[in-house]
Amino acid sequence: MAFSYYRTIYLADTDAAGVIYFTNALKICHEAYEAWLTEIGVSLPRMLIERTMAIPIVHADIDFLRPIFCGDQLQIDLEPELVQDHEFLINYQVFAQKFLNKPLAIAKTKHVCINPQTRNRISLPKLISQATVF
């Protein structure tokens, strides 16, 4: 299930050169991921309170194809991809809203579902597995 998230780049998101600081780009991708989870019905506050599962990121990468500047209006498209019953990827494409034909950046995060008490892998909840592409 593809999902789009919209975000303005603020001065605090940029470095001294006036372009987005690389860790902030991953943070914004994570904002998109959290918005997607909410959209499909996953309650992060409930998950944190209940502590029956956690979905840590075990790998993240990002490639910048064009500069992203303060004031840019972004559209972050994410596409979840099921890898195994306990593991999925999120593929991100970051676009300027005025130029949707060429991405500014592409990123990927890998997530593994675990029991936070034992740290053992467990199956993803149906809300997530059903919303991913295999």
Contacts in CASP RR format, 6 or more apart in sequence:
PFRMAT RR
TARGET T0000
AUTHOR 0000-0000-0000
METHOD contacts of the structure
MODEL  1
MAFSYYRTIYLADTDAAGVIYFTNALKICHEAYEAWLTEIGVSLPRMLIE
RTMAIPIVHADIDFLRPIFCGDQLQIDLEPELVQDHEFLINYQVFAQKFL
NKPLAIAKTKHVCINPQTRNRISLPKLISQATVF
1 40 0 8 1.000
1 80 0 8 1.000
1 131 0 8 1.000
1 132 0 8 1.000
1 133 0 8 1.000
2 77 0 8 1.000
2 78 0 8 1.000
2 79 0 8 1.000
3 32 0 8 1.000
3 35 0 8 1.000
3 36 0 8 1.000
3 39 0 8 1.000
3 77 0 8 1.000
3 78 0 8 1.000
3 79 0 8 1.000
3 80 0 8 1.000
4 75 0 8 1.000
4 76 0 8 1.000
4 77 0 8 1.000
4 78 0 8 1.000
5 31 0 8 1.000
5 32 0 8 1.000
5 35 0 8 1.000
5 36 0 8 1.000
5 75 0 8 1.000
5 76 0 8 1.000
5 78 0 8 1.000
6 73 0 8 1.000
6 74 0 8 1.000
6 75 0 8 1.000
6 76 0 8 1.000
6 97 0 8 1.000
7 28 0 8 1.000
7 31 0 8 1.000
7 32 0 8 1.000
7 73 0 8 1.000
7 74 0 8 1.000
7 76 0 8 1.000
8 71 0 8 1.000
8 72 0 8 1.000
8 73 0 8 1.000
8 74 0 8 1.000
9 20 0 8 1.000
9 68 0 8 1.000
9 69 0 8 1.000
9 70 0 8 1.000
9 71 0 8 1.000
9 72 0 8 1.000
9 74 0 8 1.000
10 70 0 8 1.000
10 71 0 8 1.000
11 70 0 8 1.000
13 20 0 8 1.000
13 21 0 8 1.000
13 24 0 8 1.000
13 28 0 8 1.000
13 70 0 8 1.000
14 20 0 8 1.000
14 21 0 8 1.000
14 24 0 8 1.000
14 69 0 8 1.000
14 70 0 8 1.000
15 21 0 8 1.000
18 69 0 8 1.000
18 70 0 8 1.000
19 67 0 8 1.000
19 68 0 8 1.000
19 69 0 8 1.000
20 67 0 8 1.000
20 68 0 8 1.000
20 69 0 8 1.000
22 62 0 8 1.000
22 64 0 8 1.000
25 62 0 8 1.000
25 64 0 8 1.000
25 68 0 8 1.000
25 94 0 8 1.000
25 105 0 8 1.000
25 107 0 8 1.000
26 60 0 8 1.000
26 62 0 8 1.000
26 107 0 8 1.000
26 109 0 8 1.000
28 74 0 8 1.000
28 76 0 8 1.000
28 94 0 8 1.000
29 62 0 8 1.000
29 76 0 8 1.000
29 78 0 8 1.000
29 90 0 8 1.000
29 92 0 8 1.000
29 94 0 8 1.000
29 107 0 8 1.000
29 109 0 8 1.000
30 57 0 8 1.000
30 109 0 8 1.000
32 76 0 8 1.000
32 78 0 8 1.000
32 92 0 8 1.000
33 78 0 8 1.000
33 90 0 8 1.000
33 109 0 8 1.000
34 44 0 8 1.000
36 78 0 8 1.000
36 80 0 8 1.000
36 90 0 8 1.000
36 131 0 8 1.000
37 44 0 8 1.000
37 128 0 8 1.000
38 44 0 8 1.000
40 127 0 8 1.000
40 128 0 8 1.000
40 131 0 8 1.000
41 127 0 8 1.000
42 125 0 8 1.000
42 127 0 8 1.000
42 128 0 8 1.000
47 53 0 8 1.000
47 54 0 8 1.000
51 116 0 8 1.000
51 117 0 8 1.000
52 115 0 8 1.000
52 116 0 8 1.000
53 113 0 8 1.000
53 114 0 8 1.000
53 115 0 8 1.000
53 116 0 8 1.000
53 122 0 8 1.000
53 125 0 8 1.000
54 113 0 8 1.000
54 114 0 8 1.000
54 115 0 8 1.000
54 116 0 8 1.000
55 111 0 8 1.000
55 112 0 8 1.000
55 113 0 8 1.000
55 114 0 8 1.000
55 124 0 8 1.000
55 128 0 8 1.000
56 111 0 8 1.000
56 112 0 8 1.000
56 114 0 8 1.000
57 109 0 8 1.000
57 110 0 8 1.000
57 111 0 8 1.000
58 110 0 8 1.000
58 111 0 8 1.000
58 112 0 8 1.000
59 108 0 8 1.000
59 109 0 8 1.000
59 110 0 8 1.000
60 107 0 8 1.000
60 108 0 8 1.000
60 109 0 8 1.000
60 110 0 8 1.000
61 107 0 8 1.000
61 108 0 8 1.000
62 105 0 8 1.000
62 106 0 8 1.000
62 107 0 8 1.000
62 108 0 8 1.000
63 105 0 8 1.000
63 106 0 8 1.000
63 107 0 8 1.000
64 104 0 8 1.000
64 105 0 8 1.000
65 102 0 8 1.000
65 103 0 8 1.000
65 104 0 8 1.000
65 105 0 8 1.000
65 106 0 8 1.000
66 102 0 8 1.000
66 103 0 8 1.000
66 104 0 8 1.000
66 105 0 8 1.000
67 104 0 8 1.000
68 74 0 8 1.000
68 94 0 8 1.000
68 96 0 8 1.000
68 104 0 8 1.000
68 105 0 8 1.000
72 96 0 8 1.000
72 104 0 8 1.000
73 96 0 8 1.000
73 97 0 8 1.000
73 98 0 8 1.000
74 94 0 8 1.000
74 95 0 8 1.000
74 96 0 8 1.000
74 97 0 8 1.000
74 104 0 8 1.000
75 94 0 8 1.000
75 95 0 8 1.000
75 96 0 8 1.000
75 97 0 8 1.000
75 100 0 8 1.000
76 92 0 8 1.000
76 93 0 8 1.000
76 94 0 8 1.000
76 95 0 8 1.000
77 92 0 8 1.000
77 93 0 8 1.000
77 95 0 8 1.000
78 90 0 8 1.000
78 91 0 8 1.000
78 92 0 8 1.000
78 93 0 8 1.000
79 90 0 8 1.000
79 91 0 8 1.000
79 133 0 8 1.000
80 88 0 8 1.000
80 89 0 8 1.000
80 90 0 8 1.000
80 91 0 8 1.000
80 128 0 8 1.000
80 131 0 8 1.000
80 132 0 8 1.000
80 133 0 8 1.000
81 88 0 8 1.000
81 89 0 8 1.000
81 90 0 8 1.000
81 91 0 8 1.000
81 132 0 8 1.000
81 133 0 8 1.000
81 134 0 8 1.000
82 88 0 8 1.000
82 124 0 8 1.000
82 129 0 8 1.000
82 132 0 8 1.000
82 133 0 8 1.000
82 134 0 8 1.000
83 89 0 8 1.000
83 110 0 8 1.000
85 123 0 8 1.000
85 124 0 8 1.000
85 129 0 8 1.000
86 112 0 8 1.000
86 113 0 8 1.000
86 114 0 8 1.000
86 121 0 8 1.000
86 122 0 8 1.000
86 123 0 8 1.000
86 124 0 8 1.000
87 110 0 8 1.000
87 111 0 8 1.000
87 112 0 8 1.000
87 113 0 8 1.000
87 121 0 8 1.000
87 124 0 8 1.000
88 110 0 8 1.000
88 111 0 8 1.000
88 124 0 8 1.000
88 128 0 8 1.000
88 129 0 8 1.000
88 132 0 8 1.000
89 108 0 8 1.000
89 109 0 8 1.000
89 110 0 8 1.000
89 111 0 8 1.000
90 108 0 8 1.000
90 109 0 8 1.000
90 111 0 8 1.000
91 106 0 8 1.000
91 107 0 8 1.000
91 108 0 8 1.000
92 105 0 8 1.000
92 106 0 8 1.000
92 107 0 8 1.000
92 108 0 8 1.000
92 109 0 8 1.000
93 103 0 8 1.000
93 105 0 8 1.000
93 106 0 8 1.000
94 103 0 8 1.000
94 104 0 8 1.000
94 105 0 8 1.000
94 106 0 8 1.000
94 107 0 8 1.000
95 102 0 8 1.000
95 103 0 8 1.000
95 104 0 8 1.000
96 104 0 8 1.000
112 121 0 8 1.000
113 121 0 8 1.000
113 122 0 8 1.000
113 123 0 8 1.000
113 124 0 8 1.000
113 125 0 8 1.000
113 128 0 8 1.000
114 120 0 8 1.000
114 121 0 8 1.000
114 122 0 8 1.000
115 122 0 8 1.000
123 129 0 8 1.000
END
